[in-house]
Amino acid sequence: MTTKIRFPRGVLKVKQRHELRRREHKGEVPVWQFGKYFVTWWPSTIPD
């Protein structure tokens, strides 16, 4: 289950590995791993 936290300049998302999108796998957006969870930052300048 993805958790989203909206900020004025983007969205912080917390996901598990099977929920990651292609851009997150490729490293086009910042991704940090904490145990089995991944934290991704989607700036508002990058379309979903």
N, CA, C and O atoms as a GROMACS GRO file, in nm:
protein
  192
    1MET      N    1   0.084  -0.117   0.000
    1MET     CA    2   0.000   0.000   0.000
    1MET      C    3   0.089   0.124   0.000
    1MET      O    4   0.178   0.137   0.084
    2THR      N    5   0.066   0.212  -0.091
    2THR     CA    6   0.145   0.335  -0.104
    2THR      C    7   0.088   0.443  -0.012
    2THR      O    8  -0.033   0.466  -0.007
    3THR      N    9   0.178   0.509   0.059
    3THR     CA   10   0.141   0.623   0.142
    3THR      C   11   0.195   0.748   0.075
    3THR      O   12   0.314   0.754   0.041
    4LYS      N   13   0.110   0.848   0.054
    4LYS     CA   14   0.150   0.972  -0.011
    4LYS      C   15   0.135   1.088   0.086
    4LYS      O   16   0.036   1.100   0.157
    5ILE      N   17   0.238   1.174   0.087
    5ILE     CA   18   0.234   1.297   0.165
    5ILE      C   19   0.260   1.411   0.068
    5ILE      O   20   0.368   1.421   0.010
    6ARG      N   21   0.160   1.497   0.050
    6ARG     CA   22   0.171   1.606  -0.046
    6ARG      C   23   0.237   1.728   0.018
    6ARG      O   24   0.206   1.767   0.130
    7PHE      N   25   0.330   1.787  -0.058
    7PHE     CA   26   0.398   1.910  -0.021
    7PHE      C   27   0.381   2.009  -0.136
    7PHE      O   28   0.347   1.968  -0.247
    8PRO      N   29   0.403   2.138  -0.112
    8PRO     CA   30   0.386   2.237  -0.219
    8PRO      C   31   0.472   2.209  -0.344
    8PRO      O   32   0.430   2.240  -0.455
    9ARG      N   33   0.590   2.152  -0.328
    9ARG     CA   34   0.680   2.130  -0.442
    9ARG      C   35   0.685   1.986  -0.490
    9ARG      O   36   0.767   1.954  -0.576
   10GLY      N   37   0.600   1.899  -0.437
   10GLY     CA   38   0.600   1.761  -0.483
   10GLY      C   39   0.528   1.668  -0.387
   10GLY      O   40   0.455   1.710  -0.298
   11VAL      N   41   0.551   1.537  -0.409
   11VAL     CA   42   0.486   1.434  -0.328
   11VAL      C   43   0.590   1.336  -0.278
   11VAL      O   44   0.672   1.288  -0.356
   12LEU      N   45   0.587   1.306  -0.149
   12LEU     CA   46   0.672   1.205  -0.088
   12LEU      C   47   0.590   1.077  -0.079
   12LEU      O   48   0.480   1.078  -0.024
   13LYS      N   49   0.643   0.967  -0.135
   13LYS     CA   50   0.569   0.842  -0.134
   13LYS      C   51   0.649   0.733  -0.064
   13LYS      O   52   0.771   0.727  -0.079
   14VAL      N   53   0.581   0.648   0.011
   14VAL     CA   54   0.643   0.534   0.078
   14VAL      C   55   0.580   0.409   0.020
   14VAL      O   56   0.458   0.392   0.025
   15LYS      N   57   0.665   0.320  -0.036
   15LYS     CA   58   0.616   0.201  -0.106
   15LYS      C   59   0.702   0.080  -0.074
   15LYS      O   60   0.810   0.093  -0.017
   16GLN      N   61   0.652  -0.038  -0.111
   16GLN     CA   62   0.734  -0.158  -0.110
   16GLN      C   63   0.786  -0.181  -0.250
   16GLN      O   64   0.738  -0.120  -0.345
   17ARG      N   65   0.886  -0.269  -0.265
   17ARG     CA   66   0.954  -0.289  -0.393
   17ARG      C   67   0.858  -0.322  -0.507
   17ARG      O   68   0.874  -0.268  -0.617
   18HIS      N   69   0.760  -0.407  -0.486
   18HIS     CA   70   0.670  -0.448  -0.594
   18HIS      C   71   0.578  -0.334  -0.641
   18HIS      O   72   0.513  -0.346  -0.744
   19GLU      N   73   0.573  -0.224  -0.565
   19GLU     CA   74   0.488  -0.110  -0.602
   19GLU      C   75   0.562  -0.002  -0.678
   19GLU      O   76   0.500   0.093  -0.725
   20LEU      N   77   0.695  -0.015  -0.692
   20LEU     CA   78   0.774   0.089  -0.758
   20LEU      C   79   0.740   0.096  -0.907
   20LEU      O   80   0.714  -0.005  -0.971
   21ARG      N   81   0.743   0.218  -0.960
   21ARG     CA   82   0.716   0.242  -1.102
   21ARG      C   83   0.846   0.242  -1.181
   21ARG      O   84   0.955   0.243  -1.123
   22ARG      N   85   0.835   0.240  -1.312
   22ARG     CA   86   0.952   0.233  -1.400
   22ARG      C   87   1.051   0.347  -1.372
   22ARG      O   88   1.172   0.323  -1.362
   23ARG      N   89   1.002   0.469  -1.359
   23ARG     CA   90   1.090   0.584  -1.333
   23ARG      C   91   1.163   0.570  -1.200
   23ARG      O   92   1.277   0.614  -1.187
   24GLU      N   93   1.098   0.508  -1.103
   24GLU     CA   94   1.160   0.488  -0.972
   24GLU      C   95   1.269   0.381  -0.981
   24GLU      O   96   1.374   0.395  -0.920
   25HIS      N   97   1.244   0.274  -1.057
   25HIS     CA   98   1.344   0.169  -1.078
   25HIS      C   99   1.465   0.223  -1.153
   25HIS      O  100   1.579   0.188  -1.121
   26LYS      N  101   1.442   0.308  -1.252
   26LYS     CA  102   1.550   0.362  -1.334
   26LYS      C  103   1.630   0.471  -1.263
   26LYS      O  104   1.739   0.507  -1.307
   27GLY      N  105   1.577   0.525  -1.154
   27GLY     CA  106   1.646   0.630  -1.082
   27GLY      C  107   1.620   0.769  -1.136
   27GLY      O  108   1.698   0.861  -1.109
   28GLU      N  109   1.512   0.787  -1.212
   28GLU     CA  110   1.479   0.920  -1.266
   28GLU      C  111   1.424   1.013  -1.158
   28GLU      O  112   1.424   1.135  -1.174
   29VAL      N  113   1.377   0.956  -1.049
   29VAL     CA  114   1.335   1.035  -0.933
   29VAL      C  115   1.414   0.983  -0.813
   29VAL      O  116   1.452   0.866  -0.811
   30PRO      N  117   1.439   1.067  -0.712
   30PRO     CA  118   1.515   1.022  -0.596
   30PRO      C  119   1.443   0.909  -0.520
   30PRO      O  120   1.322   0.918  -0.495
   31VAL      N  121   1.518   0.804  -0.486
   31VAL     CA  122   1.462   0.689  -0.413
   31VAL      C  123   1.559   0.651  -0.301
   31VAL      O  124   1.680   0.641  -0.323
   32TRP      N  125   1.506   0.632  -0.181
   32TRP     CA  126   1.586   0.587  -0.067
   32TRP      C  127   1.521   0.461  -0.011
   32TRP      O  128   1.399   0.452  -0.004
   33GLN      N  129   1.604   0.364   0.028
   33GLN     CA  130   1.552   0.239   0.083
   33GLN      C  131   1.575   0.236   0.233
   33GLN      O  132   1.686   0.262   0.281
   34PHE      N  133   1.469   0.202   0.308
   34PHE     CA  134   1.474   0.185   0.452
   34PHE      C  135   1.414   0.049   0.483
   34PHE      O  136   1.292   0.036   0.495
   35GLY      N  137   1.500  -0.052   0.497
   35GLY     CA  138   1.451  -0.188   0.520
   35GLY      C  139   1.375  -0.236   0.398
   35GLY      O  140   1.429  -0.235   0.287
   36LYS      N  141   1.251  -0.279   0.415
   36LYS     CA  142   1.173  -0.327   0.301
   36LYS      C  143   1.090  -0.218   0.235
   36LYS      O  144   1.014  -0.245   0.142
   37TYR      N  145   1.103  -0.093   0.282
   37TYR     CA  146   1.027   0.017   0.227
   37TYR      C  147   1.116   0.111   0.146
   37TYR      O  148   1.235   0.127   0.175
   38PHE      N  149   1.057   0.172   0.045
   38PHE     CA  150   1.125   0.268  -0.040
   38PHE      C  151   1.054   0.401  -0.028
   38PHE      O  152   0.931   0.408  -0.035
   39VAL      N  153   1.131   0.508  -0.010
   39VAL     CA  154   1.077   0.643  -0.003
   39VAL      C  155   1.116   0.712  -0.133
   39VAL      O  156   1.234   0.718  -0.167
   40THR      N  157   1.018   0.764  -0.206
   40THR     CA  158   1.044   0.831  -0.332
   40THR      C  159   0.994   0.974  -0.326
   40THR      O  160   0.897   1.005  -0.257
   41TRP      N  161   1.063   1.061  -0.398
   41TRP     CA  162   1.024   1.202  -0.406
   41TRP      C  163   0.989   1.234  -0.549
   41TRP      O  164   1.073   1.224  -0.638
   42TRP      N  165   0.864   1.274  -0.572
   42TRP     CA  166   0.817   1.315  -0.704
   42TRP      C  167   0.798   1.466  -0.704
   42TRP      O  168   0.696   1.515  -0.656
   43PRO      N  169   0.895   1.542  -0.757
   43PRO     CA  170   0.876   1.686  -0.766
   43PRO      C  171   0.756   1.721  -0.852
   43PRO      O  172   0.721   1.644  -0.942
   44SER      N  173   0.693   1.833  -0.826
   44SER     CA  174   0.576   1.872  -0.903
   44SER      C  175   0.612   1.905  -1.047
   44SER      O  176   0.522   1.916  -1.131
   45THR      N  177   0.740   1.922  -1.079
   45THR     CA  178   0.783   1.951  -1.217
   45THR      C  179   0.785   1.826  -1.303
   45THR      O  180   0.791   1.837  -1.426
   46ILE      N  181   0.781   1.706  -1.242
   46ILE     CA  182   0.779   1.580  -1.317
   46ILE      C  183   0.635   1.527  -1.316
   46ILE      O  184   0.578   1.508  -1.209
   47PRO      N  185   0.576   1.503  -1.434
   47PRO     CA  186   0.439   1.449  -1.435
   47PRO      C  187   0.435   1.304  -1.385
   47PRO      O  188   0.530   1.229  -1.405
   48ASP      N  189   0.326   1.266  -1.320
   48ASP     CA  190   0.307   1.127  -1.274
   48ASP      C  191   0.297   1.042  -1.396
   48ASP      O  192   0.282   0.921  -1.385
   0.00000   0.00000   0.00000
